[in-house]
Amino acid sequence: MLSAVVATIATHDLLRPGDRVVVAVSGGPDSMALLHVLWELRARLGLTLEVAAVDHGLRADARREVELVRERAGALGLPFAAVDVDVAAERRGRRGASLQDAARDVRLRALTALARAHGANRVALGHQADDQAETVLYRIVRGTGIAGLAGIPYRRDIFVRPLLDVTRAQILRYLRRRSIAFVDDPSNADYRFARARIRHRILPALAAENPRVAEALRALAAAAGGRGGIGADAGVDRETVSSLSRRAAATVARLASRGGTANVDVAGGRRVEISYGKVRVERRAAAAAARQGTGATSAVVIDGPGRHRWPAAGTVEVRDAAARGGAKDASSQSEFDADQLAWPLVMRARRPGDRMRPRGGRGSRKLSDLMIDAKIARPVRGTLPVVTTADDVVLYVPGLRPAEAGRPSATTRRRITVHFEPAMSTFPV
């Protein structure tokens, strides 16, 4: 995750050596991750940091959250400032303003004033990639033009957003691995607010049609903001595409910014595959073999417990499991901490280059190598389903140990098990 943030900062010129940065921290997972990422990178980037927490006076728990941020800033040896704002007064002065809009505007003004008073030239905010997708969808639903589709900017005035290319699932993994405490804002699950409805109802429904809908919305934002060319924003490595002719590269860029899926044959026996802003270049023979061996079956969205058939192989069943508080080691079982996974899950065919970190393993490995080590017969390997999170982290493949990602712990509140039933009792896995 650190390398992704460094790439975002460099690509969008968000921070430079010598910058004094106020890190706005609410105590939630995104801003706590932002604080610790910038703290880890401060020497490398040449930054001077201080921490600010804004109390909107809207909830009884707000003061406790400010104190959590104060304690964290102290533990990191960073200056801290608490800022109180009056959201009610802001709404009275702006007839028709929503509670969240008023809170946002008064918060940004307060942070701007604090930065100026402290001689800071940047304020870092914790918006991340899933916020971008939700914002674009929110604007589409409410009505917007091309400019509105650009979504949240990486930089505006003194405000910068270094986490805008990092997903919520990546942030939660980062926090978990470093045992960083955070709090959940109950308004994020309050269906009175449109953003909560979009996050918990509308996006999951759209994911049933396209499991990568969040990527598609982010690609739309990149294209609308003029960031849809070939490169990091289009989901393709510049070096990978540098071998294409200028004409082919322009065609690929146009298709990637348009969204959806497409295939383009180019010189040198290669095929460019575009899928919702993601671009991959490979040999045509390899692409054809991959489609024949693993691409004949459409992805299946798993949005909760149930049985899901995988043609020619069997059935994957997802069940709720009683949380045991970590009393038993689940390293060899296909159990996962449901709250640590990016939903919905997706059951799909294996793709070239797929990797997984087996539970208890030290690093990720190619699925093809893991299958060989597990002595899974060659004819079977291409038929097995691969269960991933919504952000394409591989969790489970029949015949292999489950992934380290989502491993239950002593604090797990909700567990799921993933179980595979082969189509035939003699299925060789």
N, C-alpha and C positions, 0 to 999 in steps of 0.2 A: 504493500500500500504506500509506503514511503516513496518508492520510485515513481509511482503513478502521480503522487502529489508534486514531486519535483518536476516531472514532465509538464504538468499543468501550469505550474508557476512559470517555467521557462517559456512554454509555447505562447502563453497569453501575457507575458511580461507583468506578472502580478506583483512581484517583490524583487528588490535589488539589494545588494550589499550596502549596509549603512542605514537601511530603513528602520524606523522605530514603529512598531506595530502594536496597536491595541487589539487584543484577541477578545471578542465578545463571547462570553460563555454563560449559558443558561443553566448548566448542570445536566442537560439532556445528552444522549449518546453522541449526536453529531458534533456539538460544540466541545464536549469533553475530548473527543477524538481529535478535533482541530487543535485544541490547546496542546495536547501531548505530541502530536505530529510536528507542530511548529517548534515545540521545545526540543524535540530530538534533532530537528534540522537547523536549529538556530546558528550553531557554529559554522556549519557547512554553507549556509546561505548568508551569513554575516548580518543577522538580525538582532535587534534589541526588542524584547517583548515585555508587555505588561498586560494584565488581565482586568477585564471589566465585566460586572454582572449587573443586569438591569432588573429592578423590581417594579413590575407593572401595577402592583397593589390589587390584583384581581383574584388571588387565591391565598388561602390561609397558609399553605405550604411554601409560598414563594420565599419567605424569609429564611426558611430552613435550607432551601436550595441555594440561596445566595451564600449562606454560611458554608455549604459544601464546596462551592467554588472558591471561597476565601481560603479554606483549609487546603484545597488542592494547589492553589497558587503559592501558598506558603511552603508546601512540601517541595515545590519545584524551584523555590527561591525567586519568585517573580513578584513585582509590585502588584497590588490589587486595589481596585476602586469599585465601590458599590454606588449605583445611580438609581434614584427613585424618580419615577415619572407618574403623571396623572392622566391616565387614559380616559377617565370619565370627563375631565375638563376638555380633552381633545375632541371627544365625540360631541360635547355640547357646542363646541365652536365650529363643527362641521356637520351640518344637517344631512342625515342620510348615510353617514359613514358607518361601515360595519365595525364591530368590536375588534376584529383581527386587523383590519386596515388601519384603524386609529392607533392600535398598539404598535404596529410596525412603524408608522410614520413618526410617532413621538419617540420611539426607541432609537431610530436612526438619527434624529435630530440631537438627542441626548448624547449618543456616541460620537457624533461629529464635534459637538461642543467639548466633550471630554478630550478627544484627540488633539484639538487645537490648544486647549489649556495645558496639555502635557507635552506639547511639541512633537506629537506623533504624526506621521504622514500617511499611514495606512491603518485601516480598521479591517480585521479579518472576520468574516462571517462563516457560519457552518453549514450553508446550504450544500446538498449533495445531489448525486445523479438522479435518485428517485424523486427528490423535490422538483428537479427539472421536468421530468416526465409528467408529474402531477400538475405542475403549473401550466404546461402546454395544453394538457387535456382540459383543465379548468377553463382556460381562455377559449378553447374551441367550443366548449359547451355554452359559455356565456356570450360568445360572439367576439371575433377579433379579426384584425387584418394581418398582412404578412409580417409587419413589425412585431405584433404581439406574439406570433408563433415562434419568434426567436427566444422566448422564454426568459430565464434568469441570466443576466449578463455575468461574465466572469469578473468584470471590473467596471465600476461606475463611480466617478469622482474618487473619493479616498477609500471606497469599499472594495474589497477583493474577496473572492470565494475559492480558496485553494482546493476544496473537496468536491468541486462540481463534476469531476469525472470519476468519482468513487461512489459505489452503491451502498445502500443501507446495510446489506449483508456483509460487505467487506468491512464496514465500520464496526459492526458488532463483533466480527471475528477479531479485529485488531484490539478492541477493548477487552474481550475475553482472554486473549492470549497474554495481555499485560496486566490483567486483574485490576482494571480501572473502574472505579465505581461511577455510576451515573443514576439519574432519576428519569422517570417517564412522565411527560406532561399529559395529564388526563384529557386535555382538550384534543389531543391527537386521535382519541377514540370516541369523541363526542359527536354523534351524528347530527347535532344541530348545526355543525360547521360543514360547509360544502367540501372543504379539503378532506375531512375525515370520511365523508361519503365516497369521494372519488378514490381515496386510498384503499378503503376496505370493501367497497361494493362494486364500483364501476370498473376499476382497473382489473380486478380478478375476473370479472365477467368478460372483459375484452381479451384477457389472456387465454380464455377458453377457445377463442378464434385464432389468436396468434400468441403463443407463449412468449414471444420476444417483443411484445407490444411496447414495453418501456423503452427498449432500444430503438424501436421505430419512432417513438415520440421524441427521443433525444436526437436522432438523426434529422428529424423534421426541424427541430430547433436549430441545429447546426446549419442546415441548408438555408433556413429563413434568415439567420444571422450572418450569412456569408461565410460560414465556416464549413461548408459542405464539400470542399475540394478533397482530393486524395491526400490522406495524411491521417494523423491521429484522430481528428474529428470525424473522419469518414470510416473509421474502424479498420484501417489498413496501414501497415507499416510502409513508410516512404521508400525504404530500401527494396521492399518486395516489388513495388510497382515501378521502380526506376528503370527497369529493363523494358517496359512497354514503350511503344512508339508514342509520339505526342498525340497523334490522332486517336489511338486506342485509349490512352490515358484520359483524354477529354471525354470519350464516350463512357468510360467506366465512372468518371466523376459525375457525369450527368445522371446516369442510372442510379448511383449510390445516393445522390441527393434527392432523387424522386421518391425513394423508398420502395418497399416491396421486394420481390426477388426477380433475378434475371441471370442468364448465362451468356457469356460472350466468348467466342473462339477468336484467338489472336495468333499472330505469327509465332513460329517456333513450336508448334504442336501443343500449345497451352490453352487452358480454359480459365476465364475469370468468372467466379461465382459471386454474385451480389445477393445479400440477404438482409434487408432492413438496415442498410447503412454499413454492414460488415462486408468486407471484400477479401476474397481469397484467390490466389493465383496458383494453379497446379497444372501438371501435365494432363492432357486430355485423356490419355489411357488410364492414368491413375484416377481421374475424376469419374470416368465411366465404370471402372472397377468398383469404386466406392459406392456409386449409385446402385450398381447391380448387387453388391454384397450387403450393403447396409442401408441403402436409401429408399428401398421399395415400400417401406411402411411409414405412414405419417406419424408425427409425434402425438402423444396422448397426454392431455393435461390432467394432473392429479391434484385436486383442490381440497382433498380431505380423505378420511378413511373410506375404503371401498375396494372392490376387485376390478382389475383392469386387464383385459386380454391383450396379449401380444401375439399376433398371428405366427403360426408355424413353430412357436416356442413354448408358450404356456400362459400363465396368468400371474401378474404381480398383485399382491394384496397388501394394502396399507391398513394397519389397525392401530387404534389407541391402546396404549399400555399404561398400567398403573405406575406412577412414579415411585421409585423405591428409595429415593433420597441418597442414592449412591451406595447403598448397602452392599450391592453386589457388583463386581467388575463386569461391565458390559462390552469389553473390548472385542470379544469374539462373537458378539451377537449383532444382528441387524437392527439395533435400536438407535434412535436419534432423539435429540432434544428438539422438539417441534418448534419451540420459540426462538431457536437459533438459526432456523432455516429460512431462506427466502422463498415464499410461497407465491404461486402454486408450484408444486413439483412437476417435472416433465419426464415422461418415459419416451425415449427416442432410440433410434438406431445408433450404433457406434460410428464415430467419425474418425478419419485419419488424424493422428496427433492427439487424440483424447488422452488425458492424464488423470491420475487419482493418487492421493496419498492414502495408502491403506492404514487402517486403524493400528496404532502402535508403531508405524513406520517412521523413518526419519525424514522422508521427503517424498515428493510426487514422482510417479513413474508412468510410462506409457501403458495404456490398457493392454496393448498387444503383448508387451513383455510380461505383464502380470498374468495374462491368460496362458502364456507359454509356461511360466513357472508353475501355474496351478494345474498344468497338464490337461487343459481344456482342448478337446479335439479341434483341429483346424476347421472342418466343415461346420462346426457348431458356433465358432466365435462370432461370425458375422450375423448370426440369427438372434443372439441374445439381446435383451433390452438393456438399456442404460438409463438409470434413474438419476436425474440431476435436480438441482435447485432452479429457481426461476432465473438466476444469473449464471447458469450453466456450470455450477460446481458439481462434479460427479460424486454421487453418494453411494450408489449400490449397483453392482453387476452380479448376476447369479454366478456362483462358483468362486467368487473372490471375497476377501474380507471386506466389510463395509469401510467407508471412508472415515478418516479422522475428523473431517468436518462434521459438526453436529453431534459429536460424541457426548453422551449424557454425563452429568457431573452430580456432585452432592447437592447442588442448588437447582437441579432440573425440576420443573413443575409439571411439564406435560411431555410424555414420551410417545413416540410412535414406533412400531415395528414394520419392517418391510420384508415380505416373505414371497418367495417365488415357487410356484407349482408348475413343474414341467408338463408339457402336453402328453408325454408318454413316460411310464415308470422307468423306462430304460434310457431316458434322456441322459447323455454322457457328460454331465458337469459335476 
